[in-house]
């Protein structure tokens, strides 16, 4: 039996969060952010996972004492539920404070396959 979409997405997100923690512990902060960004792109359309992605980014920013990123994540964490309720979320946005919260971005093909397997 094929895995249903919510289960597939949950499994993907768990893997990205695990990979982000592993990268951070290894001192590869750039890789940790990349994994959190990928998780955000996939989680964005679902309110609870979307908030969880910003929460994970906020925690990493605080551990790094990156106050600009932490402030940006705090704002995004507050606004994420509104974006989900209104449906006004820019597709592909990686969720970092260094990019506009309103800018759509290209979705990498591997993430597109997770989000829309029917179009493959």
N, C-alpha and C positions, 0 to 999 in steps of 0.2 A: 504494500500500500504506500502510495506517495505521501511524503511528509507535507502537512498542510502549511500554508503560508505563515500564519502566526508562529508556529513552532519553529519553522526554518529561520524566521527573523530573530526570534528569541535566542536560538542557538548561535546565530551569527553574532548578535550583540554580546552574549556571554563570552564568546571567543575574543572579540575585540577588546572588551574590558580586561580580560585576563592578559592578553598580549600587551596592553598598555601598562598594566602593573608590572609585568615581567620586564618590559623595556625600561621603565622608570627605575626599578631595582638594579638593573644592569648599568644605569647611568646614561642610557640613550634617550634623552628627553625628547629629541626630535621625533623619534619613532613612537614614543608614548603619545605625543600630540597627534601624530598621523593616525594612530589607532582610534583615539577618541574622536577625531574628525570624521573618520569613516563610520564610526558608530552613530554619530550625530546625523549624517546624511540618511542612514537607513532608519533611524528612530524618529526622525522629525515629524512624520505624519501621524504618530501615535502619542497622545498626550503624556502618559506616564513614562514610556521610554524616552521621549523627548526631554522631559524634565530630568530624568536620570542622567542623560548624556551631559546636560549643562551642570548638574551636580558633580559629576565626575571631573569635568573640566575645572570647576570652581575649586574642588579639593586639590587637584594637581597644582593649580595656580597658587593656592595658599601655601602648599608644601614648598613650592619654589620661591615663595615670597615675591611673586610677580604681581604687584598690586594693581597694575593697569589691567592685566588679564582677569584678575579676581573681581575687580569692579565691573568689568564688562560681563563676566559670567553671572554675577549677582543680578545685574539688570536683565540679562537674557533669561535667567531662571524665573524672574518675576513675570516677564512678558510672554514666555513660552506658552503658558496655558491660554492666554488671550489669542495668540496666533493660531493655536490649534482650534479654539472655539470658532474663530472667524474664518478659518481656512486660508488665512493670508500668510503663508509660509513660502519663502523662496526656494524652489527645488534645488537640491544639490548644495545648498549653503553649508559650509563646514562648521559653523557655530562658534568660531573663535572671535575674540574681541578685536583682532587686527583686520577683520573684514566687516563690511556693513551687514547688519542683521537683516537687511532688506534685499541684498544682492543675490539673484539666482546665479548658480554656478553649474558648470558641466558635471554631470554624474559619470564617474568612471564606469566603463563597461561591466566590470565584475559586480559593482553595486547595483547597476541597472538590472542585471540578471537576477539579483536577489529581490529587488523591488517589483519587477515586472517579468516574471518568468514566462508568462503567456506570450510575450512579444518576441520570444527567441525562436 
